[in-house]
Amino acid sequence: MSGANTQTIDGILKDFCADYIVEGVNQKNPLRDFFKFDKETFAGRKVIHPSHVGINESPMWVNEDGAFAEAGYQKHVQPEITQRKIMGRIRITAEAMWDSQSTKGAWKAARRDEMDGLIENIARREEHALNGDGRGILAFINAVSPNASATMGVDSPGGISNSNFGNRFIWRNMWVAAVDPATGNLRSGGARKVVATSADGTEIEFSAPPPSSWADNDYLVQAANGNVTDIIDTSYEAQAWGLIALVDDGTYRENYFGLDRSNPLMDYANAYVKASTGALSHDVMQQVADIADQRMNSKFDTLLMHHSVRRQFINITQGDRRYGDAGSRNNPDAGTAAFLQDDLTFGKVALKAMRDFPLDMLMMCDKANSGFICYESEPGAWVEDGDGRILVRDGTGANARHAFEAWWVRRAQYYCKKSGMNARLDGITGQTFVVARPVGY
């Protein structure tokens, strides 16, 4: 039968456009939003922070006319804090700005969308740094012959020892290079562009097989482009120091802002770290709190962990909850506040589950008394040229294009005055790892 239908009247039908844009990217930065550092302005070459680290050991009970100890002295050291810098940039054509500047032509102004989006993405990279140790390592190569194909195994996400979900901090379209862990030198052959990351976290795929110089357990770091030949053009040792460096005993950062953590006088800068914790228990957590109190009179007020460690904590409290009050027995609720991502507590201290935190680690902080500081020389701004412009022309002469670039920069460094007031449980076992890449990355 003939007649009108949606195919025959297609020429008069309109497209209906919803009046919203779906946000399909996870933009939350939980540790950055929660763990606030005291802000101090940075100026000059470096910040020197004198610290009293040793006593005069001469006081002694003595007998009449007896000898007493030789003179001692107070010991001091001076850590030196410099700055670390993060940058990002956008490029946009004139046509893209013109055609999207009104609501008649576009849902968003492209220039504003690109500029605001870049700031969000930089904050995401800062979240990675705050969960890390400052070396700028994305992962370790986990392949006996990494150049065998364009797909390569990775582990130790963020440079923190763990075999699970090695690609969790690697983004698609990122250039990465390899660093020799023995020397800190860049491997020859340039960088490779990441085109895919496996859902199980174990592999990354490049646009071409890696150079033959790359080796198993090399550090993977972000590179500026595919042609880098100098370590200065990578993220290696350029990242701001995160909590893993500040709350450490030399496992990841033996040199603490110019001071050797292995020196007995540096104990104030050494957090108590239980290296191979094993199964998590209430007693282990209490032991660490007792040790911290004896070492530096610490009173923990912050507990940080990945969701997988929090689930293990939930499991070890399950029996206590099962035999709770009569109301619970008559109308049992098998879940906890963690199901809604609210905080659980231990000794009245909130347990905070952080998306990017190391996977088998629990950190205990005396945040109120440790002196966590962020030194900033530039808290974050768009770079202006000599005429005060943010958008600058792309290229000159034969390379000129009718397009514009803008750069964003932040320059800062994190520091902890008394790292020894904090503690860490490494090597927690028994948990079931459930790790997922944030949507959009």
N, C-alpha and C positions, 0 to 999 in steps of 0.2 A: 504493500500500500504506500502511496506517495503522500506527501504532506510535510508540514513544517516539523522539524525536530531541532535539537540543540546543535546538530552538525550543520544543518542548512541555514540556521539563523546566527551562526558563529560571528558573522560580520557585524552584527549589531550588539553583541554581548560585550559587557565591560569586565575588566579585572577588578575584583574588590580587594583592596589593600587594607589589612588590619592596621590600626593606629598605634602599633607598638613594635619594638624590636626585642626579640627574645635574647636574653643574656645566656649564652651557652658556654661561658668560661668561668671556672672557679677562681674568683678574684680575692678570696679571703686569705689573710695572712695572720693566723692565730697567735703565733709566738711573738711576732712584731707588735701586734695589738695588745698583748697581755704583758710582756716583759719590758717594762719601761725603764730606760736608763736615765740617770741624772745627766743633764746636758751641761757641758762646759765648752767655752769657746777656745779654739786652737789658734795659735799664732806663732810666728817664728819658725825655727828649724824643727823643734821637738819639745815635748813636755817632759820635764824631769820631775819625778815624784819620789822624794827621799822617803825611805822606809826604815824603821828601827827593827832590826832582825836578830840581834843578839845582846846578851847581858854581860855585865862584869861578873865573872865567876869567882872573884876573890873572897866574898863573905864566907867565914869559917868560924866555927866554935873552937876555942883554943884553951890550952892549959896555962896556968901561971908560968910566966917566963918561957913559954913554948913558942915555937916558930909559927908563923901564920902565912897564908898563901901569898904568892907574888901578885902584884897589881894586875888587874884586868882592865878592860875598857868596853864601852858600849859599841855595838856593831851596827853600821848603817849601809844601805845600798841605794842605788838610784836607777830604777828602771827608766827607760826612755821610750816615749810614745810618739810615733809619727802619724801619718795619715794614709788612708786608702781611698781610692777613687772609683766610682762607678759612673758609666756614661751610657747613653742611648741616643739614637737619632731617628728622625723621620725624613722622608723625601716625598714631595707631593707636586704634581703638575699644576700649572695655573688653571687649566681646564677643569681639573677635579675640584678646585676651590670655587671657581665661578659657577659650575653647574650644580653645586650642592649647597650654595649659600642661602637659599630660601626654602621654606617648607613646601612650596609649590613643586620644587624639583627633587627634593630628597628628604628622607626621614631624619637625617642628621647632617650637619655641616661637616664635610670630610676633614677639614683642617682641625676643627675642635675634637672630632672623634679620634684622629690619629694622635694628637698631642695628649689628650686625657688618657687614651689607651696606653701610650708609652709610659706614662708615669705609673699607671697600675702595674704594668709589666716589670718595671724597674723595682717596684715594691715587692713583687714576687721573687725577684732575684735576691733582694735583700733578705727576704725570709729564708732562702736557702743559706745565705751566709750566716745568719744568726744561729742556725742549727748546725753550723760547721766549725772548722778549726782554722780557717783563714788561708789554707794553702791553695784554694781555688780548684781543688781536684773534683771532677765530676764522677769518676768511677775508675776502677782498675780494669785493664784488659784481662779477660779470662779466656785465653785461647792459646794453645800451644803454637799454632801457626796462624797468627792474626791476619796475615796477608793472603790467606788461601782463597778467600772470597770476599764479596762486599758485605757479607753478614758476619758479625763478630760478637763473641760472648763478652759480657762485662759483669763485674761484681763489686763489692765494697763501695756502695753508693756514697758519694760525698767524701771518699777517701777513708771512711770509717769501716773497720773490719766487720764484714758480714757478707755471707754468700747470697743473700736474698735481694731480689729486685734491684739489680745493679744500675739500671737505666733510669731510676726515678727522678734524677735531676738533669737529665739530658733532654733537650727539646728538639723537635723536628726543625730542619733548616738551619741548625746551628753548625758552625764549623768547629771541629775539634782537632787537637794535635796531641802527640804523645811525648811524655817527658821520661827520661831515664831516671828511675828512682835512686840509683846509686850516685849520680852526679848532679842531678837537677838540670841537666842540659836538654835542649829540645832535640828530639829525634829528627834526622834528616828526612826529606821527601815531602815536606809541606803538610798541610792539614787536609781533612776530608769532611765533606758535608753530610750531615745526618739526614736521611730521607724517610726513615721509619724507625719506630721503636716497638719491640715486641710487647704484647699485652701481659705476658708473664714476667716481664722485667729483666729477662736474662740476656737479651741481645739488642744490638742496634744495627741498622743497615745503612751503608754509605752509598754515595753516588758512584763510587768506584772502589775497588779493593784497596786497603791501606798500604802504605809503603812497606818495603821489605825490611826496613830498619826497626819497625815496631815489634815489640816483644811482649810475651806474657808478663803480667803484673806491672807493666808500664802505667804511669798516671795518664789519664785522659783529662785534658784541660780545654777550656774554650779558647778558640783562636779568632783573631779579627777577620781573617779571610783565608782563602785557600793557598796563598803564596807566602805565608809567614816563614821566615828563616831565623828569626831571633826570638828568644824566650820573652823579651820585653813586649812582644805583640800578642801575648797570651794572658790568660787570667792567673797563671801560676804565681803564687806568692803575692798576688795583687789584691786579694779579697780581704775585706774587713774581718777581723777575728770574731768568731762566734763563741757561743757558750762552751763548745767542746774544747776550745783553746783556753778559755778563761777558767773553767772548772776542770783542771787537769793536773796530773802529777809528772808530766814529761812523756806520757804515752804518745801523745800526738804533737805536743809543743814543749820540747825540752828547753829551748831558749825562750824565756819569758821576757819579751821587750828588752833584750840585751843581757839578761841575767840567766845564769845556768841553774835550772831547777834541781839538778843533781847535787849542787852545793848544799851541805847541811844548813848553812845560814839562810837558805832560800825556802825553808819549810813553810813560811807564812804564805808563799805563793803556790804551794802544793796542796791541792785539794786531796782529801782522802779518797782513793780509788780502789775499790775491790775488783780485781782484774777478772777473775773467773768465778762469778757469783754462783752460777748453777741455778737451781730452782728458787724462785722468789718465795719468801716467807715473812710473816710478821716479825719473827725473831731476827732475821737478817736485817730488816729495816731498823729495828730497835737497836741492834748492835751498832750500826753505822751512826745513829743519832747519839748513842752513848760515847762512841769514839770521838765524834766531832765536838761534843761538850768537853771532853777531857783535853782535846788538843787546843781549841781556841774559844771555848765557851760559846759554841754555836747553838743557835735555836732555829731549827729549820722552819721556814714559813712558806716554802714553795717546793712542790714535787712535780717534775716534768718527765714525760715518757711518751712513747708511741702508743697507739691504740692497742697493739698486740700485747704490750706489757700490761696495760690497764685491764685487759680481759683476763690475764693471768691473776691479777690482784682480785678481780671479781670471783674467780674460781676458788681462791683460797679463803674467801669469806662466805662462800655459798652455804656451808654447813651451819654457820652462826645464824644466817638469815632464815634458814629452813625451820629452825626450832625457835623462832621468835615468839612474839606475843600471840594471844588467842585469835586476835583479828586476822593475823597473817595466816594462821592455820585454817581458819574458816573460809577465808577468801584469799588464797595465796597469789602472790604476784612474783613470778620467777625472775623478773627483770630488776634493774636498778636505775638510778638516775642517769647512769651513763647511756642508757638506751636513747635518751633525748639529748645526749651529749652535754649533760650537766655534770658538775663536779662530784666525785666521790671524795671521802675524807679518810685520813689516817691520823689518829691523834689530833683531830680537829684541823689538820692541814689539808687543803684541797689538792687532789690529784688532777693535774692538767694533761690531757692527751693532746699531743701536737702532731699534725699531719706529717711534717718533714723531719721529725726527731729521729735520731738513730734507732735502729730496730730492736736491739737487745740491751738497752741501757735505761737506767732510771737515775735521774739527777735530783739531788736534794740541796736546796739553796737556802742560806740565811740571807735573803735578799735585803732585809732591812739594815743589816750591819756590815755587809761585805764591801760596799762601796762600788757598785756597778755604775760606770761612767761612760758616756759617749762624748768624745772630743770631736768638735765639728769646726772646720774652717769654712765650709759651704754646706748648709743644711739641705740644699736642693734648689736648683733654679735652671731656667732656660738660658743658654749662653747667648750673650749679646755681642754684636760686632762693635766696631769703633763708633758707629752712628746710632747705637742703641737699638738696632733691629735684631729680632729673633730669627725671622725667616730670611735666609740669604740665598742669592742666586747660585745655581748649581753650575759651576764651570765657567771658563772664559775662553775667548777666541774660538777656535774650531771645535773645542769641546763644550762650548756653551749650550745649555738646554733651557727651554722655558719651563723650568721647574725650580723648586726651592727646597732647602734643607733647614732643619732646626736640630740643635743638640741640647740634651739635658744632662746635668752633672750634679753629683753629690760627692762631697769629700769629708770623710769621717773615719773614726776608729773607736772600737769598743775596748774597754779596759775594766779590770776588777782590782781594787786596791788590796783586798785581802782574800785571795782565792782560797786560802787554807780554811776559811770558814765554811766551805761548801764540800760536797761529797758526791760520789758517783758510783753506781753499781754497773759494771760492765759484764758482758758474757752471761746475761740472764738466759736460762734455757727453759724448755718445757712449754713455751707459748706456741700457739698456732698463728703463723704469720698470715695476715690478710692485708695486703698492700695494694693500693690502686692508684693509678696515675690520675691527678686532678683533671677533670674534663677541660679540654681546650689546649692542653699541653702535651 
